[in-house]
Structure formats: C-alpha cells, structure tokens
Amino acid sequence: MTGPFIRPRRLRQSPAMRRLVAETRLHPSQLVLPMFVADGIDAPRPISSMPGVVQHTADSLRVAAEEAITAGIGGLMLFGVPKPEDKDAIGSVGDRPDGVLNRALAALRSDFGDDTVLMADTCLDEFTDHGHCGVLTDAGAVDNDATLRRYESMAVAQARAGAHVVGPSGMMDGQVAAIRDALDAEGFTDTTILAYTAKYASAFYGPFREAVGSSLIGDRRTYQQDPANRLESARELLADLEEGADMVMVKPAMSYLDIVRDVADRTDAPVAAYQVSGEFAMMAAAAERGWIDFDAAVDESVLSIVRAGASIVLTYAAPDVARRLSLR
Ligand code: PBG
C-alpha cells in the first residue's frame, strides 16, 4: 500500500492541532483603534460608508474608549473633526489647546492615565479649509518646510494635552526630525513618534474623507507615495529612523503587504500597519450583501497583516477582533 509519504494535513486535523502549530499569533494588545471626535455635535454621527464607526462627541468618545480598552486593545489613535467654520488655511485649530483634538486627548488622558497608549494624528488635513495635509504657497503647492513649523507646534500641543504618541501622517520631508527637535526643546523627551513611513496616495482613504468632513480639492500625489514604488519605502524608512522615529508604519495595509514585509525585514523597530477606511468599507459592503462573512474576513485580514510582518495593527474593527481573540 503506497500513499503520500508527506502528509501536511496531519497538522491541520483538529482545532487543537492547528492551534499548536500556528505560526502567527495575534494578541488584543497589538490592536489600535482609530477614533474620530467631532466638535459642535450633540450626538454621535454615523459615517455611512463605515457601518458601526461614528464621529464621537466628547462624551461618547470617553465611553467608547473605555469599552475598547476593556476589550484589551493596545491603544487609541485620535482624529479631530473641527466645525467647518473653524477650518482655515493653516489649520489653526490643530495646535490650539482648546481645539477639538487636544481637548479630547486631555480628557482621555485624565480618564485612563497610562493604562492605554494614547496616539494623536499629527496632520493638518482635518483642520485646513483646503483639505491638504500642509500649508500652501501662493501658487497653491504644499509648502514642505512651512508645514514642518505647523507640525512642530501641533506635536507639542498634543504632547502637552496628553498624547503618549504623535503620528505624523502628512508625508512631509523631515517631519520626524522636526517634531523630535520641537518635542525635546519643550521637555517632551518621552513623547514617542509613530512615523507614517510608507504612506501611499491611495484610493482606499475614500471613506475617511467623509469621516473627517474633509473638503480636499485635488489629490495628495506630490507628498504621498506612488503605489508603483517599493524601494522608495526603503529610503523613507532609513530617513525616518535616522530622524528619530520610534515606531514605523505602513499604510494602507492590505494592498501593501509586500511593503509591510520589506519594512519588517529592514528594521528592528516596531512596525505598524493601518487597515484604512476603504479596506474596512469594502469588507462591510460585501458583508451587507451577504457575499462574505464580515467577522471572519476582518479576522483573516488582521492576521495576514501580522503575518506579513506588522506587530501593531490599526483597524476600525479593533475592539471586536480583540473580543473574539479573548473568547478563543
Ligand atoms: C491624513 C490621514 C488620512 C488617513 C489617516 N490620516 C487621509 C489621507 O491621507 O488622505 C486615512 C485613514 C483611513 O482612510 O482610514 N491625516
């Protein structure tokens, strides 16, 4: 009697066997929940393209944060949504202590202290009336170095408000070094920088624009990376590490798993990946039509991002994934 001598199916025969030999293990503490907090609303406002995700009020944010932390997730990434009339050309609300994001950071820091890792998006697009991630020249181009001055001020304001981590997501050259210097000069030497190292100009950010009420005209292709490029991310990584990045991030995640793997292979720093709004929306929309099982698809996608090399995953599904992990 002859048959296959090598039978890989032996290791797949039961849940217990599969659990024993699993190569990738996910823990709730690896998950970070991005959250939106809006000014001037008196009830949470649903984001239609992201079922279950809302713009929070200051109060609902605290409740939802508490639930997420109880589910065991590792951190929160906060985005602020100012009132439309508060937006201006330089995103003034971003670094005002009474700006929506900085107030929310202060509230969460006082609620949770050091029990969770509080992260802040350090970028101007939520706060500018033109929707770009930086300030503009008279000719309408995004002015790299003038934008750095704005990021410095924002990062310091966020650290002062209570952020443990600042996340510069604007892809300006030199943003990590500029922010590191500014934080250190103000005594925030422990404030950690999660650098958006490889951030691509992606169609998958679509629903985010609704989430933050962004009014972007044009696109971000002069500052975010071309999806065609892989080696460019390696150069961005070297620059960010030299400039003092503590953690590095790839974004989006699912269409860029090769980049996640490259970055993980090239650095010993913690690697994060951001499963962005459009990735979440795709799965939610397909599930609404009964075409895929949402929970299973989300769990598989997050596991795949970790398998590709990320040790931290930002996902809008973080609390649910965490709760399912804890049940297992
Ligand atoms: C910029 C920023 C964006 C996202 C996070 N930070 C939008 C953009 O770059 O256009 C997108 C996140 C998502 O799509 O979930 N501040």
Residues whose N, C-alpha, C, O or C-beta is under 5 A from the ligand:
A	BS01	PBG	C123 D125 S169 F204 Y205 F208 Q275 V276 S277 G278
